[in-house]
Amino acid sequence: MDTRFTAELPDQWQLRTVTLRLQRQPLVMGIVNVTPDSFSDGGRFLDPAYAVTHALELVEQGADILDIGGESTRPYATPVSADEELRRVLPVIRQLGRQTRVPMSIDTIKARVAREALDCGVEIINDVSGLEADPEMVPLAVATAAGVCVMHTQGTPATMQDNPCYENVVEEVRDYLQTRRSQLVEAGLDPARICVDPGIGFGKTHQHNLQLLSSCHRYLTLGAPLLVGPSRKGFLGHMLQDKQADRQPATIGVALSLAAQGVHILRVHDVGPVKQALQLFAATGGLGGDSPPPGA
């Protein structure tokens, strides 16, 4: 099978039963953490009712995708069992499946969790290990024809921030994403279902994150939808020289830079403010000549 890449930009991302159109203005993936220990909002939405309410608020604010996770992937997070992860996420997924048509993603590295989430209507497997942590994940993705998001990470949440090293972080991450995508296609996954993510904050220093974010346009030549998740991450506080600073404005600034570079999907906590910023950025020419007019 020919798995070579093309510089042709993708115009859609094929999910399990839904096709997302990719346009010049990025889609926004809203984060729904059903965990007690996520770095930004851990514990706020651990109760399924609160998590569902929060997710529906993100839909009202314009979320194009809802990304639901039951295990924190912050640095040094404690792993949880598949049983516990399912206990957290399945009630939320089931309720949302009845109340919204916005496609859902399951943020997990466990094939069992992904399988049961897909059975409940989830469209995407968002795996921070690049579908490498669980040997059953790739066969599951192939068998279910799920959309997948393949992320680069160095190490695991327990080790990834212990002196991450690269000779050239931009090129090494690109090489990994290209190679991993080829491997998945060779395993039988439709390339139209594969999205790639450079993994901001996953086994990278603050400087690595900045280098990646300023070079995201280089990943468009992979020919896959490109997703980036800078939301509220530690490098923002570092850049602001204030770890306690409100990171929402900083997240918006990075989101606009990524939009200008052509990134297809932004994974964020603050959907409403980011959507508003993107709308005005586009309306005032920030996305180039094909930007929509005001009110479009």
Protein Blocks (a to p, Z undefined) as FASTA:
>chain_A
ZZbdcfbdcfbdcdfkbccdddfbdcdddddddbfkbfklgojlmpmklmmmmmmmmmmn
opabdcddfbdfbehiacddfklmmmmmmmmmmmmmmmocbdcddddfbfklmmmmmmno
pabdcdfklommpmklmmmmmmnopacdddddehjfklmmgopadfblmlmmmmmmmmmm
mmmmmnopafklpccdehgoiapafklmmmmmmmmmmmmmnopacdddfehpaklmmmno
pakbcfklmmmmmmmmmmmnopabdcdfblmlmmmmmmmmmmnopnojkbccehZZ
